[in-house]
Amino acid sequence: MGSGVETTTGRAEEAAVIAAVRAGDRAAFAALAERYRRQLFVHCYRMLGSVQDAEDLVQETFLRAWRARAGFQGRSLFRTWLYRIATNASLNALERRQRRVLPPDVAPATADPQAAPTWRPELPWLQPAPDRLLEPAAPGDTQPDAVVVARETIELAFLAAIQHLPPRQRAVLLLRTVLGWSAKEVAELLETSVPSVNSALQRARATLRTRLPARRLDWTSAPRPTEEEQAVLRRFMEAFERQDAAAMTAMLREDARQAMPPAPLWFDGREALRAVFEHLFGPGSPGTFRMVATAANRQPAAACYLRPHGQAEFRLIGLNVLRIEGGQIVEIVSFSPELVAAFDLPPTR
C-alpha cells in the first residue's frame, strides 16, 4: 500500500496523534504508536535480518518518535512518519553492522557426510522469525496496514538475497517494491533525487536476479504454507523420527541442499544429502529423534529434539526450515537453538 493513500481512519488517527502531542500525552501517543509495532518489526527485520535487532529498532523508533513528536504536523500519515523513522534508524544500525549470512555465503559446500560442524557463533548469522511475529497485532485486525505478509518477501531465500544489497539499495527495494511507496516519497526520505531512487531500484533488482532461486522473482501476495507443503512437512517429520534415510532422500529434489548455521557447513545435491542421512541414521545414530511442527518466515518448519542413548529427556537440538517447490524439498536450513530463541521452544520434552 502506498504511503500517500489517505483513509478516513488515517485522518482520524492523525488528528488523535496531533492532539496527544499538543497535550503532551505520552501514554496516548504510545498507544497509537503501539498499533504499528508488528508492521514496523517486519520492516526492520527485513532490513537487518535479525529478530533481536529488529525488536530493538522498533523500541528505538518509538523513542525517536516521541522525542521528535513536535515535528509531526499531520502532513503525512502517522504510519508513514513511523516508517521514515524506522528506516533511518535501520540505516544507521547497518552502518555499524556486518550483513547477515547463511553458510553458502561464507564457505564452499562439502561432500563429506561425516564433516563435523565447526561452530562460528561470532559470525552475523541470518535469524529466522516465528510466524506469530508476522501476524497482525490482534485477530481480525482490519487496519489498512494489517495485511498478511507475503511469503516471497519474508522467506529466508529473499532475506538472504537482499543482504547482498548495500543498505540504501535495500531500503529502496523494500520501500518501493514491498511497501509500495512512490519514488518521490522514497527520495524525500533518503534525501536524494527520484532518478537516484529509480537507479538504485534497478540495480537492486539486477542483484536479486543473480541471488534469488528460480521462481522466486514474482513478489506477489501468497498464502501461508499450502496443504501440499504441510503434507510434505509431516512426511519429513515422520521419516526423521523413523530414521529412514531412503524416505528422507525420496522427498528431495535433485538440486536440494541443506545448511547448518551457526556452522559454515552445507551440503549441495540430493546424493550428498543421502550420504548425510545415511550417516546420521546409521549404526552410529546419536539416539531417538522427536519432531514438532511449527512455521518460520511463512515456511514449513519443524523443531528437532534428540534423546541420546541411555537418557530420559528429549533435548532441543535445532529448527529445520523447509523450502518446498512442486511437492519436493529443495532446501533445509537447520538452525541451532541459539539462533531460534524467538520461537520460545521448550528446551526439553
Secondary structure, 3 states (H helix, E strand, C coil): CCCCCCCHHHHHHHHHHHHHHHHCCHHHHHHHHHCCHHHHHHHHHHHHCCHHHHHHHHHHHHHHHHHCHHHCCCCCCHHHHHHHHHHHHHHHHHHCCCCCECHHHHCCCCCCCCCCCCCCCCCCECCCCEHHHHCCCCCCCCCCCCCCCCHHHCCHHHHHHHCCCCHHHHHHHHHHHHCCCCHHHHHHHHCCCHHHHHHHHHHHHHHHHHHCCCCCCCCCCCCCCCHHHHHHHHHHHHHHHHCCHHHHHHCEEEEEEEECCCCCCEEECHHHHHHHHHHHCCCCCCEEEEEEEEEECCEEEEEEEEEECCCCCCEEEEEEEEEEECCEEEEEEEECHHHCHHHCCCCEC
